[in-house]
Amino acid sequence: MNWDDLRFLIELARAGSLAAAARRLAVDQTTVARRLRALEETLGTPLMERSAGHWQPTPVGARVLARAEQIARDVDGIARLADPEADSVSGQVRLTSVTAIIDGLLIPALPRLYARHPALHLELLASNESLDVARREADIALRLARPRAGDFLMRKLADCAFACYATPSSPADAPWLAYHAALAHTPEMRWLAEHQGDRPIRLRSDSLHGLARAAAQGLGAAVLPCFVGDAEPGLVRTSGLLLKREVWMLIHPDARRLARVNAVAAWLEECFQTSVLQNDGNLSDLADKFG
């Protein structure tokens, strides 16, 4: 058996399509299909099947996949143990978070980190998608909710407070600026759905900073994290604090043994301890009157 074929099985199961798996593996689709067929021929049984345009494991494939993922975690653990720079604060650390935290909080604080650790190289993955720490897609991840389960260490860093923002001249019944419907599950958009009233939604976007800038242009009102809204020139709070979202730091257990990962984790704690993410008002002051 070619053990590398297991990697193709894992990525196809995660991605659900040949095209998506190929992108993740930096190969073409025919290579993914060929490596899957080779593994199935070696084991003598189908491992994946296509249903309604989506690839999913067969019953045997699901059992093989579970063992293959464990093998992948063990291989990653061995790689970390053998890392020649494990005890020095040097080399690369992959950190992922939502775009707003990367752009609004972490990048401004980078000079302090690099002044302290000049041999460190940080790869910031600003994405609203959930990269998996357990699968080593990132060494550290910041999440806006506590994960229910997972193979990682986690620590709460802060409470991220939200309020309504608009320009000082915006009328009380200004239209809303909101996320796309795909993000309707977020606490801030659930709050908006409950308090929208008769005010229409003038603009939808998946860019938090885009909504803040649109509000600053007088296009309407938006529910924003306070660290974003307070920093946007031209915006003022038009409500008390409406809600909070917890910010959690996730680290793979093996990565936690690396000095460079510990250094970045300590820097992140400092960032959140000194930032305006911390609550500065009474969360019970729900602004129904602003809806």
FIPA-460794 format. One record per residue (C-alpha): residue number from 1; chain; y, z, x. Coordinates in pm, whole numbers, plus 50000, padded with zeros to 5 digits. Layout:
! FIPA-460794
+------+-------+-------+-------+-------+
! resi ! chain !    yy !    zz !    xx !
+------+-------+-------+-------+-------+
!  NUM !     A !     Y !     Z !     X !
...
+------+-------+-------+-------+-------+
This chain:
! FIPA-460794
+------+-------+-------+-------+-------+
! resi ! chain !    yy !    zz !    xx !
+------+-------+-------+-------+-------+
!    1 !     A ! 50000 ! 50000 ! 50000 !
!    2 !     A ! 50352 ! 49919 ! 50112 !
!    3 !     A ! 50533 ! 50246 ! 50048 !
!    4 !     A ! 50866 ! 50063 ! 50034 !
!    5 !     A ! 50748 ! 49891 ! 49715 !
!    6 !     A ! 50778 ! 50229 ! 49544 !
!    7 !     A ! 51151 ! 50217 ! 49600 !
!    8 !     A ! 51171 ! 49896 ! 49397 !
!    9 !     A ! 50968 ! 50055 ! 49118 !
!   10 !     A ! 51203 ! 50355 ! 49109 !
!   11 !     A ! 51520 ! 50148 ! 49098 !
!   12 !     A ! 51388 ! 49914 ! 48828 !
!   13 !     A ! 51293 ! 50212 ! 48611 !
!   14 !     A ! 51637 ! 50367 ! 48661 !
!   15 !     A ! 51835 ! 50048 ! 48607 !
!   16 !     A ! 51629 ! 49901 ! 48322 !
!   17 !     A ! 51684 ! 49540 ! 48428 !
!   18 !     A ! 51602 ! 49319 ! 48725 !
!   19 !     A ! 51968 ! 49226 ! 48770 !
!   20 !     A ! 52090 ! 49586 ! 48780 !
!   21 !     A ! 51809 ! 49696 ! 49011 !
!   22 !     A ! 51883 ! 49402 ! 49242 !
!   23 !     A ! 52247 ! 49506 ! 49267 !
!   24 !     A ! 52154 ! 49862 ! 49355 !
!   25 !     A ! 51907 ! 49744 ! 49619 !
!   26 !     A ! 52134 ! 49468 ! 49755 !
!   27 !     A ! 51867 ! 49200 ! 49706 !
!   28 !     A ! 51813 ! 48920 ! 49455 !
!   29 !     A ! 51622 ! 48951 ! 49127 !
!   30 !     A ! 51323 ! 48752 ! 49250 !
!   31 !     A ! 51272 ! 49003 ! 49531 !
!   32 !     A ! 51261 ! 49292 ! 49284 !
!   33 !     A ! 51010 ! 49107 ! 49065 !
!   34 !     A ! 50797 ! 49010 ! 49367 !
!   35 !     A ! 50784 ! 49365 ! 49504 !
!   36 !     A ! 50689 ! 49501 ! 49161 !
!   37 !     A ! 50406 ! 49246 ! 49128 !
!   38 !     A ! 50282 ! 49335 ! 49477 !
!   39 !     A ! 50266 ! 49704 ! 49388 !
!   40 !     A ! 50091 ! 49633 ! 49058 !
!   41 !     A ! 49835 ! 49409 ! 49232 !
!   42 !     A ! 49768 ! 49676 ! 49492 !
!   43 !     A ! 49711 ! 49943 ! 49226 !
!   44 !     A ! 49531 ! 49707 ! 48990 !
!   45 !     A ! 49733 ! 49793 ! 48680 !
!   46 !     A ! 50066 ! 49705 ! 48514 !
!   47 !     A ! 50338 ! 49961 ! 48592 !
!   48 !     A ! 50639 ! 49819 ! 48406 !
!   49 !     A ! 50674 ! 49621 ! 48085 !
!   50 !     A ! 50968 ! 49450 ! 47922 !
!   51 !     A ! 51057 ! 49543 ! 47565 !
!   52 !     A ! 51369 ! 49426 ! 47380 !
!   53 !     A ! 51520 ! 49310 ! 47709 !
!   54 !     A ! 51469 ! 49645 ! 47879 !
!   55 !     A ! 51214 ! 49729 ! 48148 !
!   56 !     A ! 51028 ! 50056 ! 48099 !
!   57 !     A ! 50719 ! 50217 ! 48253 !
!   58 !     A ! 50374 ! 50177 ! 48106 !
!   59 !     A ! 50181 ! 50504 ! 48054 !
!   60 !     A ! 50023 ! 50462 ! 48399 !
!   61 !     A ! 50356 ! 50349 ! 48540 !
!   62 !     A ! 50524 ! 50668 ! 48417 !
!   63 !     A ! 50275 ! 50879 ! 48611 !
!   64 !     A ! 50312 ! 50666 ! 48922 !
!   65 !     A ! 50690 ! 50678 ! 48887 !
!   66 !     A ! 50696 ! 51057 ! 48871 !
!   67 !     A ! 50496 ! 51082 ! 49195 !
!   68 !     A ! 50705 ! 50806 ! 49358 !
!   69 !     A ! 51028 ! 50991 ! 49281 !
!   70 !     A ! 50885 ! 51305 ! 49439 !
!   71 !     A ! 50793 ! 51103 ! 49749 !
!   72 !     A ! 51149 ! 50964 ! 49761 !
!   73 !     A ! 51293 ! 51316 ! 49746 !
!   74 !     A ! 51058 ! 51429 ! 50024 !
!   75 !     A ! 51161 ! 51132 ! 50241 !
!   76 !     A ! 51529 ! 51212 ! 50186 !
!   77 !     A ! 51460 ! 51573 ! 50279 !
!   78 !     A ! 51291 ! 51469 ! 50603 !
!   79 !     A ! 51586 ! 51245 ! 50687 !
!   80 !     A ! 51825 ! 51535 ! 50642 !
!   81 !     A ! 51609 ! 51769 ! 50854 !
!   82 !     A ! 51607 ! 51510 ! 51134 !
!   83 !     A ! 51982 ! 51445 ! 51114 !
!   84 !     A ! 52113 ! 51481 ! 51473 !
!   85 !     A ! 52455 ! 51586 ! 51340 !
!   86 !     A ! 52322 ! 51849 ! 51098 !
!   87 !     A ! 52488 ! 52138 ! 51282 !
!   88 !     A ! 52823 ! 51970 ! 51351 !
!   89 !     A ! 53106 ! 51894 ! 51113 !
!   90 !     A ! 53095 ! 51523 ! 51182 !
!   91 !     A ! 52959 ! 51216 ! 51014 !
!   92 !     A ! 52975 ! 51095 ! 50655 !
!   93 !     A ! 52975 ! 51292 ! 50330 !
!   94 !     A ! 52951 ! 51106 ! 49997 !
!   95 !     A ! 53151 ! 51271 ! 49719 !
!   96 !     A ! 53171 ! 51143 ! 49364 !
!   97 !     A ! 53393 ! 51248 ! 49075 !
!   98 !     A ! 53592 ! 51100 ! 48791 !
!   99 !     A ! 53880 ! 50882 ! 48899 !
!  100 !     A ! 54149 ! 51123 ! 48783 !
!  101 !     A ! 54030 ! 51408 ! 49006 !
!  102 !     A ! 53978 ! 51178 ! 49305 !
!  103 !     A ! 54322 ! 51018 ! 49276 !
!  104 !     A ! 54524 ! 51309 ! 49145 !
!  105 !     A ! 54383 ! 51606 ! 49334 !
!  106 !     A ! 54155 ! 51521 ! 49626 !
!  107 !     A ! 54333 ! 51234 ! 49800 !
!  108 !     A ! 54661 ! 51428 ! 49830 !
!  109 !     A ! 54463 ! 51713 ! 49992 !
!  110 !     A ! 54279 ! 51494 ! 50245 !
!  111 !     A ! 54525 ! 51548 ! 50534 !
!  112 !     A ! 54433 ! 51917 ! 50540 !
!  113 !     A ! 54062 ! 51837 ! 50556 !
!  114 !     A ! 54095 ! 51579 ! 50834 !
!  115 !     A ! 54329 ! 51799 ! 51035 !
!  116 !     A ! 54062 ! 52066 ! 51029 !
!  117 !     A ! 53764 ! 51834 ! 51089 !
!  118 !     A ! 53878 ! 51511 ! 51259 !
!  119 !     A ! 53520 ! 51385 ! 51314 !
!  120 !     A ! 53439 ! 51400 ! 50943 !
!  121 !     A ! 53421 ! 51081 ! 50735 !
!  122 !     A ! 53449 ! 51122 ! 50359 !
!  123 !     A ! 53333 ! 50851 ! 50121 !
!  124 !     A ! 53505 ! 50908 ! 49787 !
!  125 !     A ! 53324 ! 50742 ! 49498 !
!  126 !     A ! 53579 ! 50740 ! 49218 !
!  127 !     A ! 53372 ! 50660 ! 48913 !
!  128 !     A ! 53336 ! 50770 ! 48555 !
!  129 !     A ! 52963 ! 50705 ! 48586 !
!  130 !     A ! 52727 ! 50986 ! 48680 !
!  131 !     A ! 52589 ! 50924 ! 49027 !
!  132 !     A ! 52280 ! 51137 ! 49084 !
!  133 !     A ! 52290 ! 51412 ! 49346 !
!  134 !     A ! 51918 ! 51475 ! 49305 !
!  135 !     A ! 51848 ! 51112 ! 49405 !
!  136 !     A ! 52098 ! 51134 ! 49696 !
!  137 !     A ! 52335 ! 50877 ! 49552 !
!  138 !     A ! 52595 ! 51135 ! 49653 !
!  139 !     A ! 52590 ! 51452 ! 49865 !
!  140 !     A ! 52836 ! 51632 ! 49638 !
!  141 !     A ! 52934 ! 51557 ! 49280 !
!  142 !     A ! 53208 ! 51704 ! 49064 !
!  143 !     A ! 53131 ! 51716 ! 48692 !
!  144 !     A ! 53350 ! 51805 ! 48393 !
!  145 !     A ! 53069 ! 51998 ! 48225 !
!  146 !     A ! 52788 ! 52225 ! 48337 !
!  147 !     A ! 52466 ! 52025 ! 48383 !
!  148 !     A ! 52178 ! 52144 ! 48171 !
!  149 !     A ! 51918 ! 52086 ! 48441 !
!  150 !     A ! 51868 ! 51917 ! 48776 !
!  151 !     A ! 51746 ! 51955 ! 49131 !
!  152 !     A ! 52072 ! 52073 ! 49287 !
!  153 !     A ! 52286 ! 52376 ! 49360 !
!  154 !     A ! 52588 ! 52415 ! 49135 !
!  155 !     A ! 52902 ! 52623 ! 49125 !
!  156 !     A ! 53192 ! 52636 ! 48881 !
!  157 !     A ! 53520 ! 52553 ! 49054 !
!  158 !     A ! 53783 ! 52573 ! 48782 !
!  159 !     A ! 53885 ! 52532 ! 48420 !
!  160 !     A ! 54073 ! 52209 ! 48362 !
!  161 !     A ! 54333 ! 52262 ! 48087 !
!  162 !     A ! 54450 ! 51987 ! 47850 !
!  163 !     A ! 54769 ! 51946 ! 47646 !
!  164 !     A ! 54958 ! 51675 ! 47456 !
!  165 !     A ! 55217 ! 51480 ! 47657 !
!  166 !     A ! 55495 ! 51240 ! 47565 !
!  167 !     A ! 55850 ! 51160 ! 47675 !
!  168 !     A ! 56124 ! 51402 ! 47566 !
!  169 !     A ! 56267 ! 51135 ! 47334 !
!  170 !     A ! 55935 ! 51052 ! 47163 !
!  171 !     A ! 55932 ! 51135 ! 46792 !
!  172 !     A ! 55699 ! 51405 ! 46663 !
!  173 !     A ! 55496 ! 51139 ! 46482 !
!  174 !     A ! 55463 ! 50908 ! 46784 !
!  175 !     A ! 55143 ! 50699 ! 46784 !
!  176 !     A ! 54850 ! 50814 ! 46993 !
!  177 !     A ! 54721 ! 50674 ! 47321 !
!  178 !     A ! 54348 ! 50728 ! 47358 !
!  179 !     A ! 54030 ! 50645 ! 47544 !
!  180 !     A ! 53800 ! 50362 ! 47442 !
!  181 !     A ! 53547 ! 50441 ! 47169 !
!  182 !     A ! 53274 ! 50469 ! 47434 !
!  183 !     A ! 53441 ! 50795 ! 47548 !
!  184 !     A ! 53476 ! 50939 ! 47198 !
!  185 !     A ! 53225 ! 51211 ! 47290 !
!  186 !     A ! 53462 ! 51380 ! 47536 !
!  187 !     A ! 53617 ! 51711 ! 47420 !
!  188 !     A ! 53971 ! 51571 ! 47440 !
!  189 !     A ! 53885 ! 51272 ! 47222 !
!  190 !     A ! 53699 ! 51495 ! 46976 !
!  191 !     A ! 54013 ! 51707 ! 46952 !
!  192 !     A ! 54219 ! 51396 ! 46888 !
!  193 !     A ! 53980 ! 51276 ! 46617 !
!  194 !     A ! 54021 ! 51610 ! 46437 !
!  195 !     A ! 54401 ! 51618 ! 46469 !
!  196 !     A ! 54500 ! 51251 ! 46455 !
!  197 !     A ! 54643 ! 51276 ! 46104 !
!  198 !     A ! 54830 ! 50967 ! 45989 !
!  199 !     A ! 54944 ! 50871 ! 46338 !
!  200 !     A ! 54783 ! 50542 ! 46450 !
!  201 !     A ! 54623 ! 50483 ! 46789 !
!  202 !     A ! 54848 ! 50228 ! 46956 !
!  203 !     A ! 54656 ! 50188 ! 47283 !
!  204 !     A ! 54303 ! 50250 ! 47406 !
!  205 !     A ! 54203 ! 50252 ! 47773 !
!  206 !     A ! 53933 ! 50394 ! 47999 !
!  207 !     A ! 54199 ! 50474 ! 48263 !
!  208 !     A ! 54336 ! 50827 ! 48244 !
!  209 !     A ! 54628 ! 50747 ! 48472 !
!  210 !     A ! 54689 ! 50431 ! 48269 !
!  211 !     A ! 54727 ! 50642 ! 47954 !
!  212 !     A ! 54963 ! 50879 ! 48137 !
!  213 !     A ! 55180 ! 50590 ! 48257 !
!  214 !     A ! 55181 ! 50434 ! 47909 !
!  215 !     A ! 55297 ! 50767 ! 47763 !
!  216 !     A ! 55570 ! 50786 ! 48029 !
!  217 !     A ! 55689 ! 50443 ! 47914 !
!  218 !     A ! 55745 ! 50586 ! 47567 !
!  219 !     A ! 55452 ! 50407 ! 47404 !
!  220 !     A ! 55314 ! 50720 ! 47244 !
!  221 !     A ! 55152 ! 51060 ! 47299 !
!  222 !     A ! 54832 ! 51135 ! 47489 !
!  223 !     A ! 54599 ! 51429 ! 47539 !
!  224 !     A ! 54586 ! 51468 ! 47917 !
!  225 !     A ! 54462 ! 51713 ! 48180 !
!  226 !     A ! 54758 ! 51928 ! 48278 !
!  227 !     A ! 54724 ! 51835 ! 48645 !
!  228 !     A ! 54777 ! 51471 ! 48544 !
!  229 !     A ! 55039 ! 51513 ! 48272 !
!  230 !     A ! 55250 ! 51766 ! 48462 !
!  231 !     A ! 55262 ! 51537 ! 48766 !
!  232 !     A ! 55364 ! 51222 ! 48576 !
!  233 !     A ! 55744 ! 51168 ! 48595 !
!  234 !     A ! 55904 ! 51145 ! 48254 !
!  235 !     A ! 55636 ! 51337 ! 48062 !
!  236 !     A ! 55665 ! 51679 ! 47903 !
!  237 !     A ! 55414 ! 51893 ! 47720 !
!  238 !     A ! 55452 ! 51863 ! 47344 !
!  239 !     A ! 55189 ! 52126 ! 47270 !
!  240 !     A ! 55039 ! 52441 ! 47403 !
!  241 !     A ! 54705 ! 52424 ! 47581 !
!  242 !     A ! 54456 ! 52260 ! 47349 !
!  243 !     A ! 54124 ! 52293 ! 47525 !
!  244 !     A ! 53962 ! 52327 ! 47864 !
!  245 !     A ! 53683 ! 52153 ! 48050 !
!  246 !     A ! 53489 ! 52325 ! 48326 !
!  247 !     A ! 53473 ! 52161 ! 48667 !
!  248 !     A ! 53137 ! 52207 ! 48841 !
!  249 !     A ! 53036 ! 52121 ! 49197 !
!  250 !     A ! 52679 ! 51997 ! 49247 !
!  251 !     A ! 52509 ! 51977 ! 49588 !
!  252 !     A ! 52160 ! 51865 ! 49676 !
!  253 !     A ! 51967 ! 52163 ! 49823 !
!  254 !     A ! 51880 ! 51969 ! 50139 !
!  255 !     A ! 52239 ! 51852 ! 50185 !
!  256 !     A ! 52361 ! 52213 ! 50161 !
!  257 !     A ! 52202 ! 52275 ! 50504 !
!  258 !     A ! 52436 ! 52024 ! 50669 !
!  259 !     A ! 52746 ! 52168 ! 50832 !
!  260 !     A ! 52960 ! 51871 ! 50724 !
!  261 !     A ! 52861 ! 51916 ! 50359 !
!  262 !     A ! 52940 ! 52288 ! 50377 !
!  263 !     A ! 53280 ! 52205 ! 50522 !
!  264 !     A ! 53361 ! 51964 ! 50238 !
!  265 !     A ! 53236 ! 52215 ! 49980 !
!  266 !     A ! 53467 ! 52483 ! 50124 !
!  267 !     A ! 53760 ! 52237 ! 50116 !
!  268 !     A ! 53688 ! 52155 ! 49751 !
!  269 !     A ! 53693 ! 52522 ! 49659 !
!  270 !     A ! 54033 ! 52553 ! 49827 !
!  271 !     A ! 54162 ! 52246 ! 49643 !
!  272 !     A ! 54075 ! 52390 ! 49305 !
!  273 !     A ! 54186 ! 52744 ! 49384 !
!  274 !     A ! 54536 ! 52624 ! 49474 !
!  275 !     A ! 54570 ! 52345 ! 49218 !
!  276 !     A ! 54733 ! 52331 ! 48879 !
!  277 !     A ! 54392 ! 52281 ! 48723 !
!  278 !     A ! 54379 ! 52653 ! 48655 !
!  279 !     A ! 54485 ! 52759 ! 48307 !
!  280 !     A ! 54847 ! 52867 ! 48278 !
!  281 !     A ! 54866 ! 52958 ! 47913 !
!  282 !     A ! 54683 ! 53085 ! 47609 !
!  283 !     A ! 54399 ! 52858 ! 47507 !
!  284 !     A ! 54395 ! 53017 ! 47162 !
!  285 !     A ! 54729 ! 52848 ! 47101 !
!  286 !     A ! 54567 ! 52544 ! 46941 !
!  287 !     A ! 54848 ! 52309 ! 46852 !
!  288 !     A ! 54756 ! 52213 ! 46497 !
!  289 !     A ! 55127 ! 52177 ! 46430 !
!  290 !     A ! 55141 ! 51892 ! 46680 !
!  291 !     A ! 54867 ! 51691 ! 46506 !
+------+-------+-------+-------+-------+
